[in-house]
């Protein structure tokens, strides 16, 4: 027991030393301690980082309760661990800092799997797919990149949309970055930008706000989402991967996918270059 306790302290010391070098603004005397799986079980509660305003992935519903695809999957995970779940809604740019500094135990937060992020967090196996596209007014021609010359395009900063749009448009258009998906969409509705880079559910939100005005223009790429845990924490990585295998085998994952995505579960890749799903 003493040996296990010392090992836990040593791992947390290494974690926070590394975090201090790259995430200093997030650290304070009140920063939370990064917990192991067994510590979370003993405590009886898991703190899950999730998006707070990005339906249907993660959002607060009309009853003031965290809801959505990621929320339902996270609730199943908490049930698997035998603990209660506490959600911590996060802005796009704050997801990784919140995890690395131990403010949350795990991320079910629409985390598109990218090589850059894989340097900072450990991904699980993929559990969701997402297509990133350009959305704009129906009466404006935006069929190819050349049509975007001189336009301003809104994206949530540090998101997969940000990377996809920035890479695609180059110097052709100006990319304007906002705090989250809701702010990016509002920028389009208010005329601050002429188009937005968004996920496959942006059109539903735009249609609800201004029916018949907007359409999907250009598809940039399809990404896959993984659960985020801290680098080197094999206990979390193995636990979440075993959980995903279980719910994909017993049909629970497919039920949640049908409820929120309204489409069949995609075929997930068995590997993605330079993005490991497991810790050896």
N, C-alpha and C positions, 0 to 999 in steps of 0.2 A: 504493500500500500504506500509506504514512504517513498520507495523507488519510483512508483507510478506518479506520485505527487511531484517529485523533483523533476521528472521527465516533462510533466505538463508545464511546470514553471520555466524550465529551460526553453521549451518550444515557444512559449508566449514571449519570453525575452528576446529570442531571435526574431520573431514576427514583428514586434514593436520597434526593434532597432532598425529593421529594414523599412518599416512603414515610415519612420521618422525622417528617413532620407528623401523619400519621394512624396510624402503626403503631410508635410509639416503643418500646413494651415488647418488640417483636420484634427490634429492632436492637441489635447489639452489635459490638465490634471484630472478632468472628469471623464476621459476616454474610457470606454468599456473594455472589459477583459475578453479576449477571444476564447471561447469555450470549446472544449472537445465534445464529441457526440455523447460520451458517457456523462459529462458534466451537465449537458443540456437535459439528458434523461433524468438525472438526479434532481435537477432544479424543477423539472416538470413543465418547462416552457421553452419554446423556440421562437427567436425573433427573426422574422423573415423580411428582407428588403424586397420591395415590390414597387411598381409604378403606381402612382396615385391618380393619374388622369389620362389614361391611354386605353380606352375601351376598344375591344373586349378583353385586352390582355390583363390590365389591372386598373381599377377605378373604384371610387367611392360611390355607392348607389344612393338612391333617394332616401333610404333609411339611415344613411350615414355609416354604412358598413362596407368594408373593403370587399370587392367582388371581382369577378372575371375569371378568365381561363387560368392565369397563374395563381390566383387566390384559391381556386378549387383544387389545383394540383398540390399546392402547398398545404392545404388542409388535409389532403390524403397522406402527405408525407408526415405531418405532425401526428396523425392517427397511427401511422406505421411505427413511429417512435414511442407512442403512448404518452404524448405531451400536449399541452395547450399551445395554440399558435397566437403570436402577437405580430401584427403587421406594422412595418415602418415604411410609409409611402416616401419614395425618393424621386428627386429630379434625375433626369438622364445622366448628367455629369457627376452626380453624387453617389451613384450606385457602387462603383468600385472603391472609392475612398471609405464609404460606410462599411463595406465588408472587410477591407484590409485593416482598418483600425479597430475592428471588433465591435462596432456599433450594432451590427446585425450578425446573425450566425450564418446566414446563407442568403443567396439571391435567387428568387423566382421573379425576375424583373425584365422580361423581354430582352434577354442578353444575347444579341446576335453574336455568333461565334466568329471572331476575327483573330488574325495572327497577332496584331498589336495588343489586344486585350488578353490574349493567352500568355503574354509576358508578365501580366499583373495578377491574374486569377487562374484558378483551375476550373476547366469546364467539365461538365458531365457529358454523357452521351447526349445527342440531340433528342429533343422531345417536342419540338414545334418547328414549323416552317413559316417563312414570311417573304413576300415579294415586295421589293422596294421600287416605287414608280414615281413619275412626275404627274402632278395633278394641276389642272388649270382651267380657265373659262372655256366653255364650249365654242364660243365665238372667236377664239384666238388660235391661230395655227401654231401648233407645237408638235409637229410630227417627227422632227429630227433635231439634233443638237444645234445645227445652224439657225434654226428658227428661234432660238433662245437668245440671240445676240442682243446685248444691251438690257436684258431683263434682270430683275431681282428675284431670287428664288429663296424661299424660307425653308429652314430645316431646324430640328432640335439639335443643339450643339452637342458634340461628342457622341452622336448616335450613328447607327448604321446608315441612316438616310444622309447624314452629313458627309460621311466618307464616300458613299455611292455618288451623290450629286456632285461633290467637289471634284472627284476623279473624272466623272463623265463630262462636265461642262468646261473644265479648265478655265481659260481666260474668256470664254465666250459670254458668260453671264456672271453676275455678282451673287455670291452665296451669302445670305444673311442668316445669322444663327440666333435662335431663341432658346429660352430656358427649357421648354418641353414641347410635347406634341400639341397641347392645347393652345399654347402661345403661338406656335407656328401656323396652326389652322386659323386662328383669329387674325393673324397678320394678313393672310390671304383674303379673308372675308372683309377686312377693313380697308383693303387696298394698299397696305404697306409693301406688299410683294405681289408679283404677278403670277406666281406659281409656287407650289411647295413640293418637296420630296417627302413622300409618306409611305407607310406600310399599306397592306392590302385592305385595311379597313377605313382608310381616310375618306373614301368616296361616300361611305355610309354617313359619316359625321358631316361631311360637306352637304350632302343631300338633305340631311335633317335641318341644317342651318339655312340653306338656300336651295330649295328643290329646283332641279332642272338647269342649274347654272354651270356646274363643273363636271369634268370628265377625266378619266385616266388617259394620259397622253403618251408617255414613253416608259417602258419597263426597263429598269437598270440591272437588277440582279435578284436572285432568290437566295435568301440566307436561311440558316438554321439556328435555332435558339438552344442554349444549354443552361443548365443550372450552374450558378457560380459559387465556388467555395475558395478558400484561401490556398495559395501555393504550398505544396509540401504536406498538406493535411490529408493523409491517406485515409484516415478513419471517415472523414466526411465524404470524400470522393467515392470510396467503396460503398458506403451506406446509401448514398443517393443513387448510384448506378444500379445497385441491387433493387432499390425501390422502383426505379423506372422499368427495369426488366420485369418486375412483378406486375405492375399495373398495365403494362403493354400486353402481357400474356393473359391476364385475367379479364381484360375488356374494360377496366375502369378508365384507362387513358382514352380509349376510343369514345366512350360515353361523354367525357368532358370535352373532347375535341368536337364532337358533333353538336354539343350544346352551344358552344361559343363560336366555333369557326364555321359551322354550317357546311363543311366539306369533309371528305374522307381524309384520314390520316395519311400524310405523304410517306413515301419510302425514304427513310433516313439513310444517309451515307454511313458506311461502317468505319470510315476514317476521313479526315480532312487534313491536307498537308499542313504541317507545322502547328496543328492544334490537337494536342493529345487529349483523349477522353479519360485516360486513367493514369495513375501514378505507379510506376514500376518500382 
